[in-house]
Amino acid sequence: YIALMIRDYYALSEPTDDYALSEPTVPEHLKTRIKHYKDAYYNSSIQKFLSLEPYTRASSTRAPQIYHEECLRLEKLYFTKWAVHYLSKNGATDITLLQSYENEYEEAKKGDENADPRRDWGGRLRASISKKWKEREILDDVESAYIAEPRTNVNVNKDDKSLEEQAYEAYSTLGEELRSLVDLMGEAEFQRILLLTTLPKDEQIKMIIQAMDKDSTNCS
């Protein structure tokens, strides 16, 4: 019953489409992909709440810890899968970094083969986390193409420091609360894209990897 109340509450609080990507410099297909990623991120966050609720009612004091471990395990599995794909497709020059994530992904796959399916009833947590990282992968492809375009149709007259500050400010507000987090995600993502257009390819890759690595630990 409590889980249904949580689900219904967040269904009424779904993120809006009214965010800063309405400016004309943003291609429509990029706005669409950011929205799809934002929605998948939102749904994954909600599913984490719904998956945690049965554990909070369990008699075992270890129950919340079991949920936390399962959430981190699934995030690790799909994050490392994403990282291997991202680094390989973008031709990362840091071969050691790619090999490190390849090894981590292989370990995560082995752990997944022996995982207890009872920890994720119905596989809903897995499905939502997998969907989030798949949408991230699709968004990466669109972002990469956009970043590689000539900058004649985008306002990049601001200095790098200004872009960095805007990206930082946009993302620093994301942790305030779930609805604000998701509503601001589109704007924050585009601010980061603008910053990436000013950086060398290796630094672009490093920034994205670090951001997604941090995101993969969001199981609180």
DAPE-V941790 format. One record per pair of residues at least 24 apart in sequence whose C-alpha atoms are under 7 Angstrom apart, sorted by the first residue. I is the first residue (numbers start at 1). J is the second residue. If there is no record, write none. Layout:
I&J  I&J
This chain:
3&50  3&53  13&179  15&179  15&182  15&183  16&183  19&183  19&184  19&186  19&187  20&187  21&186  21&187  25&153  25&154  30&142  33&139  34&139  34&186  35&186  36&135  37&132  37&135  37&136  38&182  38&185  38&186  40&131  40&132  40&135  41&132  42&182  43&128  44&128  44&129  44&132  47&125  47&128  48&125  51&125  68&219  70&119  71&219  72&217  72&219  74&126  75&129  75&216  76&108  76&216  77&105  77&108  77&109  78&130  78&133  79&133  79&216  80&104  80&105  81&105  82&133  82&137  92&202  147&197  160&195  160&198  163&194  163&195  164&195  166&191  167&191  167&192
